[in-house]
Amino acid sequence: MGLQQESSATIEPADARTVAPALPLVPDSAGAGWQQPSLASLLQQLRASPQGLSSVEAQKRLATTGPNEPAPKHQTSLPVQILLLFANPLVGILLFASFVSAIVGDPINAGIIMIIVVLSVTLNFYQSYRSQQAAERLRAQVTPTAAVLRDGAWKGVPRRELVPGDIVRLSAGDMVPADARLIDERDLHIQQAALTGESLPVEKEALDVDPEARSPLDARNAVFLGTSVISGVATALVQFTGSETQFGDIATRLSTRPPETEFERGTKQFGFLIMRTVFFLVLFVFVVTVVGNKGTPLEALLFAVALAVGLTPEFLPMITTVTLSQAAVHMSRRHVIVKNLAAIQDFGSIDVLCSDKTGTITSGQMTLDGSLDPVGTHSDQVLLLASLNSSLQTGMKNPLDEAIVQSSHPETPSYTKLDEIPFDFERRLLSVVVASGAQGNAGERMIITKGAPESVLKVCTTYEVEGQRYPLDTTNLPKCQATYQDLSANGYRVLAVAYRPVGVEKAYSKGDEHDLSLVGFLTFLDRPLADAASSIEAMKRDGVQVKILTGDNELVANHVCSQVGLGGGRVVLGDEIDGMTEQALAHVAEENNVFARVSPAQKHRIILALKTRSHVVGYIGDGINDAPSLHAADVGISVAGAVDVAKDAADIILVEPGLEVLHNGILEGRKAFGNVMKYLLMGTSSNFGNMFSMAAASLFLPFLPMLPTQILLNSFMYDLAQVTIPTDNVDAAFIVKPRRWDISIIRDFMVFIGPISSIYDFLTFFALLWLFKAPEQLFHTGWFVESLATQTLVLFVIRTAGNPFRSRPSLPLTVTTLTVVLVGIVLPFSPLASFVGFVPLPLDFFLFLTLLTVTYLLVVQVAKRRLMRRWLGE
């Protein structure tokens, strides 16, 4: 059989009768109203043609117009990025202190401060820059594309590379890639709420002129960047891109920040905690130092600033960026692409996952299982008509159509497609009009319709069995309904097929879908994934409850969900949700796991209801109407094969569908958060203890307990040991359930672990002053080594909630930690000692240091276990 189809890829030369004028509208020269240029003049202005641009010409234009981004991302140059790191207030104060030291004749002190600042900034920049580059490479893997006519052929081109003059093709599920003028369209409906606030889709037409349009956004013959195609197909001429678009104008004038994530809120709360602590401690130390005449005011200032730097976890941004970026790389190896790094922590915090069943608990690969007449007997006619409909339709991509086309179907005479009535979500139907014969000029014309059984039956008045036609009356309708309901109850996805002869018309529309004759049903199987049941059980074990939100009927949903361990309970229907208050829905959503026949708006309500119950909600969506739910969820998740609208709205993209992939990604998110928390717990507790010791020591010592440069060097070396925290292993106990920001645990570690460190510091003071009779330089050296050794080695204790000997740290963390301690011990004996004010330590001091460090680590282990038990809920 030779099925001939009119090619939508050929754009015929347009004339004034068939082509709409260009938009956006512009005022005419007389100022009397809006005036639209003709297509010919627009093509001339854009130096374009209906056959599209060449790749060479497109590249030239891209160099002139810039990328097609409504608010272009300005790439900061490397020198500027480095200078921004120096703009940190603490770094600025240190640079000022270095400058003043040089002026007053202390070049050694000034040089040491400068070297430490430069090393710290360089390390911060290197690690952060490398991580950002890795994240950018991952984001490039999910760059959205548009169907563009280039070099005479349709190609998938990255949306950011579109230029004025391009010809683009639109179909259901696409994001409109630029402001464009419609050349032709079929039943095109656009959701443009992002620009106009209209909640309902707007119907578009390729009008010659839209006389009712009072502004560009009113025009029915234009489409705009930032909107999406709900149904229909169209071809359009790109007129404006990037910041020149309507959306770009808004983005330029209103550069809005995206909603604050839980991770960002937690970081901000931590920042306030540190800021308050630093302010009061530094103010106290500065006053005591000046009043006690323990150095000049400059030395007091340097000492106070050094304390602030020592207490502040200045590497937090770098540690966070590196940790999240490494998690993103690890997740990409597990087929999970992260678009927004901050979403990783939220991903790990998910405790409720809402999803459609297709592609999550089922493979998403539909296979055609059978073709049955209205009473359930095999029928070739059903498959014949369905194959014509699926092979000739050019609108929305659909796995059901692919399954029909790829199946073996009966040979048929040649048919020519005359027209198409695309699918939309209100009708849930798709129709094509065909004529028998190679040219479509003779023979029977008929409309072939397929879609959801409920929708098809509504437009049918008869049904056929073995060539005989019967009325679809109150007696026969229940028989046909029982056929597809029985199929659904057995887990089949069902489509109904109907047809009727039609007369000769110039164009066909939805109004022609009436008085059809039902020929039967097609059955499809989307089998549950082999690992779906075990993945759901694993996620439940790790604190994530899976809830299925599907548009399928309750029979199919219950059958499939029962196979993977989610059945047996109540199946909540969309009609029930409409009658519920928000409070009632929140209770129902909490208690039930399967929701059937739910609309996109009802899915959105369910997600919001779960969030009111303090859940962190993830939502998997791949369809056109999933965007609102993806935005509403704490973490929006889509798949690589999803429509553009869904991928644009998502934070996470699954390269391969399935719950196991998602489960692995959630665990990686928890590991990343765990490593960030390690840095915060270790840094704040150890730093607070040391700074508290210095503040207390400044009350009774006749000299500064440690020189400012020594404090800075101590802080830098300690931070250097922690650079490899992102590589560390995370306790299994930490990832068995979702974790959320808890400032109280950080505060508790600071308040309880910090003073333990101070007690051992006071023991060191006593030993240095009374046992070793240490003068000022020996005191500085001894305490520097003790402080560095204890607060660095305690990393091995605090990094795990359990026994440090059973939870092994990563090799990089072990190497950096031990290396820093070794360097600190050797430094007083090196040629560099005199530059930082150190002197060699007596050998018996190291015996004292060993005993002190071991007992300190044991005491911290006991205290840590109590704090960790409370936090982990053990």
N, C-alpha and C positions, 0 to 999 in steps of 0.2 A: 504494500500500500504506500502511496506517496502522499503524505500530508503536507500541504503547502500553506505557508503562513506569511501574512503580510509583514514585512520587516519594519520594526520600529526604529531601526538604526539609520534608515534613510530619511533625510530631511529634504523635502521637496522645496524648491524655490517658492518663497512666500509672496503673496500679493496682498493688496489692501483689503481684500474681502475676507481673508482667512487668518491673518496674523495680527495679534494684538500689538499696540504700540509699547515702547519701552517705558520702564519706570526705574527709579523713583520719578515722581512728577516734579516738574520745575515750573516756576511762575513764567507766564509769557511776558514779552517785552512791554506790553501795554499795562501789565499789572492787573488785568481784568479777571484773572483766574488761573487755573492750572492748565498746562499745555503738555501734551505727550508727543514726543517725536515719533515718526514712522519707523518701521523696522529698517527700511532702506537707509534712512539717515543715521539711525543708531549703528547699523553695521559699518557705515562709512566712518562715523566718529570713532568707533572702536577698532577700525581697520581689521574687521573680522568677516567671516563668511559662514554660511550655514553648514559647510563641511568641517568647521572647526579650525583650530590653529595647528601649526606644525610644532613639534617639540622644540626646535631651535628658536622659533618666534616666542613660544611660551617662556623659555628660559630668559630671553632678553627682557620680556615684560616683567618677569618676576624680579629681576635685578633692579628694575625701575620702581615697581609698585611695592616691593617688599612682601613678606609672607602674609598669607590670608589668615590673620589672627586679629580678632576684634580689639584686643588689648595686647599688642606685641610684647613679648618678654624681652626686656632689655638685658642683654648679657653683659655683666660687669667684667671689665678687663682684669687681668691678673694683678697688675699693680694696685688697682683700686680695691680689689678684694683684700689684699695684704694691708693696705692703709686702713681699711675699715676695722681690721683686727686691732690695729694700734689705737683706734678710736675708743676702745674699751676704757671706761672711766678709771678702773684700777691701773691699767697699763699707763694711762696718761699721767696719773699721780706718780707712778714709779719713774717715768721718764723725766718728769719735773724734778723729782728728788735727785735723780742722777745728775741733772744739769746744775742744780744748786750745790751738790757735793763737789762737782768740778770747780765751780766758781769760788768756793770757800777753801780750796786747796786740798781736796781729798780725791785725787784722780783715781786711786785704786778702788775706793768704795764706789765711785761713779762708774768705773769700767765694769765692775762685777755686776752691779745692778743692770747695766745696759746689756751685758752678755746674757744674763738670765732672762731678761725680757725678750730679747731677740730669739733665743733658743725656744722659749715657750710659744711665742707667736709663730715661729717657723714650723714647729711640730704640729701645732693646732691647724695651721693652714694646709700642710701637706696631707694630713689624715682626712680633714674635711673635704678638701678638693678631690682627692682620689675617690672618696665615697660618693660625692655628688656626681662625678663622672660615671661611676658604675650605675647609679640610679637613673641617670639620663639615658644610658644605653638600654636599660630595661624598659623605660617608658617608650623608647623608639619602636619597640616590638609591637606596640598596640596603637600605632599611629592611625587615625581614621582616614579613610580614602573616599573618593567620589568617582562615579562613572563619568568619564570625560571623553569627548570625541577629539582625539589627537592623531595627526598623520592619517586621517581618514578611517580610523578604527577606534572602537570603544576600549578604553583602558582604565584600570584602577589607578588613580593618581592621588597621592597624599593631599588632603584638603588644603593644607597650608600652602601648596604650590599652585593653586588655582589663580588665574589672572583674568582681568576683564577681556571679554571676547571669546572665552571658552564656551563650548556647548556641553551642557551636563544633562544627564538622565536621572530622573527621580522615580522612586517607587516606594510602596508602603514600607515603613520602617526606617527610611533614610532621614538623616539630618540634612536640611537644606544647607548646602555648603557655602553659599554667598548670596548677595542680593541679585536676583535674576528676573528677567522678563520671560513670561511663558510664551513658548512658540506653539506648542500643542499640548493637550492634556485629555485624560479620560477619567471622569469622576474623581477629580483631585480634591482631597480634603486635607487641610493643613492645621496643625495645632500651633497657634502663635501666641499662646498665653504669656510666654516669656517677654514679648514685646508689647502686647496690647492689654493683657490681663483677662482676655476673654477665656472663660472656662471651656466653652464648647469649640470643636473644630470648625474652621471656616472653609466653605466651599469656594474653590478657585475656578476661574474660567479663562480661556485664551481669547478674551474679547479684543475687538479691534480698538475700542476706546471704552473706558469706564467713566461715563459722564457723571456718575454719582459720587465719585471719589473726591473727598475734600482734603485729603492728605495722603502721602505715600502709603501709610499702613492701611488706609481704607480700600486701596485698590484691589480689585478681585483678580487682576491679571498680572500680579507680581508675587514673588515669594522672597523670603528674607532669611538671611543668616540667623541661626539661633532658633529657628522653628523646625518642625518635624512633619513628615508625611504620614498621615494616619491611614489613608487609603488612596487608591488610584495610581496612575502613572502620568508622567509628563516629561517633556523636553523643554529646556530653558536656556536662554542666553545670559551668561554672567555679565553684569553691568558694573557692579562695585564689589570690591573685596576689602578685607581687613578693617582698618579704622574708618574707611569711607562708607561702610555699610550702616544701616540703621542701628543694628545691634552694636557696632563698633562705636558709633557716636555716643550711645548710652554708656558703654563700657569706659569710654574716655572721660566722660563727664562724671560718672559715678563709679569709681573704682572701689567696689565693695569687697570687703574681706569675707571669705567663706566662714560659716559658723565655726566657733571654737570647738575643737575636739576635746574629749576627756583627757587625752594625753597633754594637750596644751594647757588645759585648766590645772592639771596636777603640777606641771612644771611651774606655772605662775604662782601657785600657792607655796610651792617649795621656795621659790625666789623671795617671796615676802617673808617667810620664816627666817631665811638666812640674813636678809637685809636688816630685820629687827635685831637679830642677835649680834651681827657685826657692829651696828651703830652703837648699841649700849656698851659692848665690851671695849671697843676702840676708844670711845669717849672716856670711859673709866680709866683705861691704861694711860692715855695721854695726860689726863689731869694728874694722876698719881706720879707719873714720871717727871712732869714739870715741877709740881709742888715739892717732890722729894729731892730736887736738884741732882737727878741721876743722869746727867748729860745736858747738852744744850737743847734749846727748843727744837732745833732742826733734828737732832738725834731722837728726841721724843716723838716728833712727827714721823720720821722714818720708821721708828719702832712700831708706832701705832698703825701706820699704813701696811707695814710688813705683816702685822697680826691680821689685818683685814684680808690681805692676800692669802695668808695661810689658812684662814677659816673658810674662805670662799672657794667652792669647787669650780674654779675658773675653766676647767676642762669639760664641764658638763655639756655645753653645746657640741663640742667635738666628740666626746664619748657617745652622746645620744645619736649624732649623725652617723658615726661609724657603725655603731651597734645596729641601728635601723637599716642602714645600707647593706651591711653584711647579711642581715636577716632577709632583705629583699633579694640579694643574690642567692642565698640558700633556698628561698621560696621559688625563685625562677627555675632552679634545678629540679624542684618538685612540681614544675608546671603551673606555678602561680605567679602572675605578674602584678607588681604593686605600682599603681599610678601615683599614689600619695604616701610618702614615707610615714607621716604621722598616723596614717590609718593602720599601721602594723600593730601598734599597741592595742588600739580599739578592736582589731581583728582577734587578738588573743583574748580580749575581755568578753567576747560574745558568749552569752549563756542561752540565747534562743536563736535558732536559725529557721527562718521562714523561706519556703521554696515551693515552686511548682514541682510536680513529680517528674516531668519530662527532663531528661538529661541529668537528673540528680539521683533519683532512685531507679530510674530506667535509663536505657542506653541513649534514648533520643533518636535511634536509628529505626525508623518505621519500616516494617515489611508488610507487603500486601498478602493477606492470608486467604481471602475468599471474596467472591462476588455473588450475591444472593438476590433473588427477587423478593417482593414485599412479603411473601409468606415463608421465606427461608430456604428456598430451593436454588441450586446453582443456576446462574444465568450468565451467558456470554454477553448479552446485550448491555448489561450494567457496565461491564468492564470496557466494552467498545466505546460507549458514550463517554465514560469517565476518562479514557485515554485521549479522546479527542479534546475534551475540556482541558486536561492537564498539560498536554503537549502544545496547545495553541495559546494558552494564557501567558501573558507577559508581565503580570503584576507582582504580587507579593511572593517571595520565595517561601516554599513550604515543603517540609519533609514528606508530607502525604502525597503531594504532586510528584515529587522525585520518586517515591516508591511506586506510584502508578506508572510513570513513564518507563522506569527500569524493569517493570514486570513484563512477562510475555502476555500479549493480548491478541485478540483475533485480528486477522487481516481485514482491512476495510477498504472501500473505494476511496479515491482521492477526494479530499474536502478542502475547501478554501475558507479561511477565516475572514469574515466580513466585519465583525465588531467584537468588542469585549466590554463587559460590565464588571469592573474590578471588585475584589473583595473589600468589604468594610465590616467593622465590628458591631454595627447596629443590625445589619441584615444577616451577617454570617453566611453569606452566599457568594458564589463566583459564577459568572455566566459567560459563555461565548456564543456568538451567532455564526453559523457556518452554512455553506451551500455546497451541495454535491457537485462534482465536476472539477476539472483542473483549473478552470478560470473563474469558477463561481458565478457564471452568467446564466447557467441553466440548472435545472434540477431543483430539488427540494431545499428550502431554507428552513433552518430550525434553530431554536435557542436551547442550549444544553446547560443545565444548572446543577451544581453540586454544592454541598455544604452540610452544616449541622442538621441532623434528622428533624429536630423540632422546627427549624426554620424552613426547611424544604417542604415539610408537610403542610405548613401554613399557606404555601402558594400552590398547592396541588389540589385538583378537584377530582382526579381519577388516578387509578393505578393499573399496571399491566402485569398479567401472569400468563406465560406461554402464548404471547401474542394477542390475548384477549384483554379488552379494556373494561374495567368495572368502576362504578362510582365510589368515590372516597367519602362515604356517608357515615352516619353515626354507628352503623353496624360494622362497616369494614375498617374504619379508622383505628379502632382499638386493636384489631388484628395486626395491622402494620406497625402500630406503636409497640405491641408486645414483641414483635420480631426483633427490633433494634434494642429494646430494653433487656431482653434475654441475652443478646450478644454483649451488651455493656456489662451485665452482671457477671459474665464470664471473662471480663478483663479486656475485651476488644474495644479499640477505638473505631467508631462507626461514622461513615459518611453516607448521605443519601444522594441519589442521582435521579434527575427528572428532566423532561424535555417537552416541547410542543412545537408544531410547525408555526412559522411566522411569515408575514407578508413582506413585500419589498418596501423598505423604508430607507431614508437617507442616514439615519442614525438610530441606535437603539439605546434604551435607558433602563433604569430599575423598574420603571412602570411596565415593562414588558415581561417581568417575572410574575406571571399570574396564569391561572387555569392550566397549570402544568400537569403532566402525567408521570407519576412515580414509577420508575422501572426497577428500583431496588436499592440495595445497600452494599457498600464495600467495607470489609473488615480488615483492620490493621492490628498488628501486634508490636508493642514496644516493651520488650521483655525486661524485667527487673535486672539490674546489673548484678553480676555474680557476687560482688562484695558489698552490695547495698545493705543487706541485713547486718553483716558484721560491722560495717562502718557506722551504721546508726547506733548499734550497741556500744561501739567504742566511743562515739561522741557522747552518748548518755553517760557512760562511765567517767568521761572527762568533763562532765558538767555542762554539756550543751544539749538542749532539748530541741529536736527537729519537729517542725510543724509544716504540714503540707497545705498549701493554698493553691487550689487548682480550679480552672474554669470547666473542667470535665464534669460529667454528671456523677452523682454520688455512688452509683453502682460500680463504675470503672474505678473511681478513686478508692472505694472501700476494698475492692478486690485486689488492686495492686498494693495498697498499703498493708493489707493483711499478710501479703507474701513476704514483706520485709520487716514485720514486727511492729507496725504502727496501727494496725487495725484492731478490731474488737471493741472499740469505744464508740462514742457518738460521732456521727458525721454531721457537722454543722453546715447548713445550706445558706447561700447568699440571701435568699428571701427572708430567712430568720434574722439575719444581721440587720437588715433594713429596719426592722421593728424594735431594735434594742437601743437603749440609752448607752452613753459612753461608759458609765459605771458597770452596767450589765455586760456589755461587750468585753470589758477588761476582765471580768470574772470568767466569762465563757472562753475567751482566748487563752487565759491561764490554764484552764482545766482540760481543754480539748486539743487534739493534735491534727485532726483532718478536717479541712474546710473545702466544700465542693460547690460548684456552680457560683463561684465568687467572681465579681467584676473587679476591674482594676481599682475602682474607687473603694470597694469593700476591702480589698487587700490593704490599701492605704490606711483605712480605719483600724484594721486589726493590728498593724504594726504600731500605730500611734497608741492604741490601747495597751499593748504590751509594754511600751516605754513608760506609760504612766504607772506601771507596776514595778518600776526600777530595774527593768531588764535592759541589758545591752543587746540590741537586736541586729542580727545580720539578715540581709534579704538577697536571695539569688533571683535575678530576672534577666531574661534575654529577649523580651518582646517589646513591641512598640509602646504599649501602655504601661510598661513597668517603670518608666522613669520617675513618676511621683513617689512610688514605693521605694525605689533605690535612693532617692534623696531623703525620704523620711527616716529610713533605717540609720542606725549608728554606723553601719558599714554596708555599702552597696557593693554587691558582687555580681559579676556577669561572666559570660564565657566568650571565647574567641570568635565563635560563630554567631554571636548575637547581632541584632540589628544595631545600627550606629547609635540610635537614641539611647539604648540600654548601655552600650559600652562607654558612651560619653558621660553618663550619669554615675557610673560605677567607680569605686575606689580600687577595687581588686578585680583582675581578669584571670579566669581559669583557662589555661591553654587547653587542658583536657577536662571534660565534664566528669562529674562523679564526686561522691561524698568523701572518698578516701583522699583525693587530692585536696579537698577543702579542709578536711581534718588535719592533714599534715601542715597546711598553711596556718591553721589556728595554733597548733603547737609551736610553730616557728615564731609566731607573734608573741606567745607567752615566754618563750626563751629570750627574745629580744628585750621584753619588758623586765624579765628577771635580771638580766645583766645590767640594765640601766639602774635598777634598784640596788644592785650590789655596790655600784660606784657611790650612790647617794648614801647608803647605810655606812659604808666603810669611811668615806670621806668626811661626812659630818661628825660621826662619833669620834674618830681619831683626831681630826683637826680641832674639834671643839675641846677635847681633853687637853691637847697641847697648848692651845691658846688660853684656856682657863688656867693652866699651870703657869704660863708666862705672866698672866695678869696677877695671879696670886704672888708669884716670886718677886714681881716688881715692888711689892709692898715692903718686903723685909731685906732684900739684897741691897748692898751698897753700890751695886753696878747693874747694868742691864743684864737680864738673864741670858740673852743671846743677841748678838748684833743683828741689825736689820738685814744685812746681806746674807748672814747665816740662816736667818728665818726664810728668806726668799729661796736660798739654795736648798734648804730642807724641803720646802713646799714643792719646788720644781722636781726634785728627785723622787719625792713621793708620788707626785702626779705621773711622772715618767713610768713608774712601776705599774700604774693602773691603765696605761694606754692599751694594753692587750686584753683588758676585761672583755671586750666584744667577742673575743675568741673562746671565752671560757665555757665550760660545760655548766648546765643548769640542773639542779636537783629534780628528780622525777616527782617529788612531793610538791614542787612549785607549779608544775604544769598539769597536774591532774584536775584542776578546776580553774575557772576564770579568775583573774586577779585584776583588781582595780586600784587606782591611786588611793593611798592611805597615808596622809601626812602625819597621822598620829604615830605610826611605827617609826618614821624617820625622827620625829621629835623624841620618842622614847629611847631610841638608840643614842641620840645625842645626850639626853639627860642621864641615862643609866650607864651606858658604856663609856661615855666621855669622862666622867668622874673617876672611873676605875683607872683609866689612863693617867689621870692627874695624881692619884694616890701613889702610883709607881714612879711618876715624875718626882714627887716629894721625897720618896725613898732615895731616888738618885741624887737629889739635892743634898740630902743628909749625908749620903756616902761621900760625895765629892767634897763637901765642906769639912766634915768631921773625921772621916776615915782617910781620905786621900789628901786632906789639907790643900785643896786646889785653889790656886790663885785665879784671877779673872779669866785668862786665856784657857787654862786647863778646864775650868768649869764650863766655859762655852763649848770646848771640844767634846768633853765627856757627855754633856747633855745632848749635843747635836747627834752624836753617834747613838746614844740610847734612844732618843726620840725617833730617829729615823728607823732604827732596827725594830722597835716595838710596833710603831704604827704601820710599818710596811709588812712585817711578817704576820700581823693580825689579819691581813687579807685572806690568808689561808683558813682562818677560823670563821670570819664573818661571811665569806663567799658561799657557805653552805649552811643549811639549817640543821644538818646532822653532824655526824662524826667526820672531822676533816681528813682522817686517815682512810675513810671509806669512799668519800666523794673526791675524786681526783681532779685537780685543776688542769686546765689545758697546758700543753708544753710551753707555748709562748708566754703565758702568764707566769708560770714557774720560773722561766729563764729571766724575764725582766725583773721580777721581784727579788730573786736571789742576787742578781747582778747589782741592783741598786744598793742592797744591804752591803755587799762586798766592797763596792766602790766607797760607800760611806765609811767603812772601817779602815780602808787603806788610805783614804784621803789625808788624814792627819800626818801620815808618814811620807807623803809625797812632796815633790818640789812645789806643788800648788798650795800647800798648807799655809804658808806665810801670807799669801794673797787674800785669804779669807779669814785670817786671824786664828788659825789652828796650831796646836802643838802636839807632839807625840804623846800618846797615852801610856801609862804604866801597864805592863802585861797583866798584873793581878786585877786590873779594872775589867778585863774581858771575862775573867771568871765570875766576877760580880754581875756583869752584863748578861752572861749566859743564864745564871740562876734567876735573875730578875725577869728575863724575857720568857723563860719557860713557865714560871709561875703566873706571869701576866696572861699568857695565852690560855692557861688552864682556867683562870678565874673568868676571863671573857667568854670562854666556851660555856661555862655554867650559866652565866647571866644571859648569854645569847639564846640558849636553848629555851629559857623561860619566855623571852620576848617572842621568839619565833613560833613557839607553840601557840601562843595567843593569836598571832597574826595568821598563821596557817590554819587555825581552827582545829588543831589536834586535841 
